[in-house]
Amino acid sequence: MATRIRDRWRNTGQPVPLEENAKALAYVCWQLALTSARNLHAEDYIYDDDQQRVGVIREYLIFLVHVADRLAFDLLDEGDRPEFVSALAYNCGSQLQRNASEILGSGDYRDAFIAALNDRSSDYGQCSFQSGLPGYSLLRVFGDRVKAIMGDDQTNRWVIDQVMEIDGPDLAKRLSKSFSNLVKGSSVDEPRDGFSP
């Protein structure tokens, strides 16, 4: 199941503020995470309940924010990177807060997301990431996190292979393209078509 990602600014002739790019990329991250969670179901992996499904979406979002942070290292000025990644994480958390509240009821999902993101950053930060792609160790940690949520039953125990071999590399490639389209494209003084958050 694929999703159409809108990742270009519509008719801007001037640079887009860093915070607006972070907000737009957070929307892209949300769409990618949601589609990935749906794809797991389409591949016959089993969710016990909505809590589990939201947990998987959260893990995909955390992975995507980390990938964006690694990409920002090469694509942004050193001083812009912390501001961009913080705004991206906050906006991803806001997307999760809004949607999880509708599904699971009231709760502080954004703060829990930020806490989990900070926790995962220490693990993910020690893993390799080269040429815009996560290395085996990063994919392994990501796969382990999703598997821990999905469980070890006969079907779901293979989810780690799906995440490591298909989802993780595909998400990194798609996010890299969107990141480049939004952030690098927003500094070009030519009209562009496309994304409107």
C-alpha positions as CSV (number, residue, x, y, z in Angstrom):
1,M,0.0,0.0,0.0
2,A,1.6,3.2,-1.1
3,T,0.8,6.8,-0.2
4,R,1.2,9.9,-2.2
5,I,3.6,12.2,-0.4
6,R,3.3,16.0,-1.1
7,D,6.8,17.3,-0.4
8,R,7.2,20.5,-2.3
9,W,6.2,24.0,-1.5
10,R,3.5,25.6,-3.5
11,N,4.4,28.6,-5.5
12,T,6.9,30.2,-3.2
13,G,9.5,32.6,-4.6
14,Q,11.2,33.2,-1.3
15,P,13.0,31.0,1.2
16,V,10.8,29.1,3.6
17,P,11.6,29.5,7.4
18,L,13.3,26.5,9.0
19,E,10.4,25.9,11.4
20,E,7.9,25.7,8.5
21,N,10.1,23.1,6.8
22,A,10.2,21.1,10.0
23,K,6.4,21.3,10.3
24,A,6.0,20.1,6.6
25,L,8.5,17.3,7.1
26,A,6.7,16.2,10.3
27,Y,3.5,15.8,8.2
28,V,5.5,13.7,5.7
29,C,6.9,11.6,8.6
30,W,3.3,11.1,9.9
31,Q,2.1,9.9,6.5
32,L,5.0,7.5,6.1
33,A,4.6,6.1,9.7
34,L,0.8,5.7,9.2
35,T,1.3,4.0,5.8
36,S,3.9,1.6,7.2
37,A,1.7,0.6,10.1
38,R,-1.1,-0.1,7.6
39,N,1.2,-2.0,5.4
40,L,2.1,-4.3,8.3
41,H,-1.5,-5.2,8.6
42,A,-1.8,-5.7,4.9
43,E,1.2,-8.1,5.1
44,D,-0.9,-10.2,7.7
45,Y,0.9,-9.0,10.8
46,I,-1.6,-8.9,13.6
47,Y,-2.4,-5.9,15.9
48,D,-4.2,-6.9,19.1
49,D,-5.7,-3.5,19.6
50,D,-5.4,0.2,18.8
51,Q,-2.9,0.8,21.6
52,Q,-0.5,-1.6,19.9
53,R,-1.1,0.0,16.5
54,V,-0.4,3.5,17.9
55,G,2.7,2.1,19.6
56,V,4.0,0.9,16.2
57,I,3.3,4.2,14.6
58,R,5.2,5.9,17.4
59,E,8.2,3.7,16.8
60,Y,8.2,4.5,13.1
61,L,8.0,8.2,13.9
62,I,11.0,7.9,16.2
63,F,13.0,6.2,13.6
64,L,12.0,8.8,11.0
65,V,13.0,11.7,13.3
66,H,16.4,10.0,13.9
67,V,16.9,9.6,10.1
68,A,16.0,13.2,9.5
69,D,18.5,14.2,12.2
70,R,21.2,12.2,10.4
71,L,20.2,13.8,7.1
72,A,20.2,17.3,8.6
73,F,23.9,16.7,9.5
74,D,24.7,16.8,5.8
75,L,22.0,19.1,4.5
76,L,21.7,21.9,7.0
77,D,24.2,24.4,8.6
78,E,25.5,23.2,11.9
79,G,23.6,26.0,13.8
80,D,20.3,25.2,12.1
81,R,20.3,21.5,12.8
82,P,19.3,21.5,16.5
83,E,16.5,24.0,15.9
84,F,15.2,22.0,12.9
85,V,15.3,18.7,14.6
86,S,13.6,20.0,17.8
87,A,10.8,21.6,15.7
88,L,10.5,18.3,13.7
89,A,10.2,16.2,16.9
90,Y,7.7,18.6,18.4
91,N,5.5,18.6,15.3
92,C,5.7,14.8,15.0
93,G,4.7,14.6,18.6
94,S,1.8,17.0,17.9
95,Q,0.6,14.8,15.0
96,L,0.8,11.8,17.3
97,Q,-1.0,13.7,20.1
98,R,-3.9,14.7,17.9
99,N,-4.4,11.3,16.3
100,A,-3.8,9.1,19.4
101,S,-6.2,11.3,21.4
102,E,-9.0,10.5,18.9
103,I,-8.3,6.8,18.9
104,L,-7.2,6.1,22.5
105,G,-8.8,9.0,24.5
106,S,-7.1,11.8,26.4
107,G,-3.5,11.4,27.4
108,D,-0.1,13.1,27.1
109,Y,1.1,11.3,24.0
110,R,3.4,14.1,22.8
111,D,5.5,14.1,26.0
112,A,5.7,10.4,26.0
113,F,6.8,10.5,22.4
114,I,9.6,13.0,23.1
115,A,10.7,10.9,26.1
116,A,10.8,7.8,24.0
117,L,12.7,9.7,21.2
118,N,15.3,10.9,23.7
119,D,15.7,7.3,25.0
120,R,16.1,5.8,21.5
121,S,18.5,8.5,20.4
122,S,21.2,7.1,22.7
123,D,20.8,3.6,21.0
124,Y,20.3,4.9,17.5
125,G,23.2,7.4,17.8
126,Q,25.7,4.6,18.2
127,C,24.6,2.9,14.9
128,S,26.0,3.5,11.5
129,F,24.4,5.7,8.9
130,Q,26.2,6.3,5.6
131,S,25.3,7.8,2.2
132,G,21.9,8.7,3.5
133,L,21.0,5.2,4.6
134,P,20.8,3.5,7.9
135,G,23.3,0.7,8.5
136,Y,22.5,-2.8,9.6
137,S,22.8,-2.0,13.3
138,L,20.4,0.9,13.2
139,L,17.9,-1.2,11.3
140,R,18.3,-4.0,13.8
141,V,17.6,-1.8,16.8
142,F,14.5,-0.3,14.9
143,G,13.3,-3.8,14.1
144,D,13.7,-5.0,17.7
145,R,11.7,-2.1,18.9
146,V,8.8,-2.8,16.6
147,K,9.0,-6.5,17.3
148,A,8.8,-5.8,21.1
149,I,5.5,-4.0,20.5
150,M,4.1,-6.6,18.1
151,G,5.0,-9.6,20.2
152,D,6.5,-13.0,19.5
153,D,3.5,-15.0,18.3
154,Q,3.8,-17.3,15.3
155,T,3.0,-14.5,12.8
156,N,4.4,-11.3,14.4
157,R,7.9,-12.8,15.3
158,W,8.8,-12.2,11.6
159,V,8.0,-8.5,11.7
160,I,11.7,-7.7,12.4
161,D,12.6,-9.0,8.9
162,Q,9.9,-6.8,7.3
163,V,11.2,-3.7,9.2
164,M,14.9,-4.4,8.6
165,E,14.8,-5.5,5.0
166,I,11.9,-3.5,3.5
167,D,10.4,-0.8,5.7
168,G,13.5,0.8,7.2
169,P,15.5,1.2,4.0
170,D,12.4,2.4,2.1
171,L,11.5,4.9,4.7
172,A,15.0,6.3,4.8
173,K,15.0,6.8,1.0
174,R,11.6,8.4,0.9
175,L,12.3,10.7,3.8
176,S,15.7,11.7,2.2
177,K,13.9,12.7,-1.0
178,S,11.2,14.7,0.8
179,F,13.8,16.3,3.1
180,S,15.8,17.4,0.0
181,N,12.7,18.6,-1.8
182,L,11.5,20.7,1.1
183,V,14.6,22.0,2.8
184,K,17.0,22.3,-0.1
185,G,14.2,23.3,-2.5
186,S,13.0,26.1,-0.2
187,S,16.2,28.1,-0.6
188,V,15.9,28.3,-4.4
189,D,14.4,31.5,-5.7
190,E,12.1,29.8,-8.3
191,P,8.4,29.1,-8.1
192,R,7.6,25.5,-7.0
193,D,4.4,23.4,-7.0
194,G,3.2,20.9,-4.5
195,F,3.1,20.6,-0.7
196,S,0.9,22.7,1.4
197,P,0.7,21.5,5.1
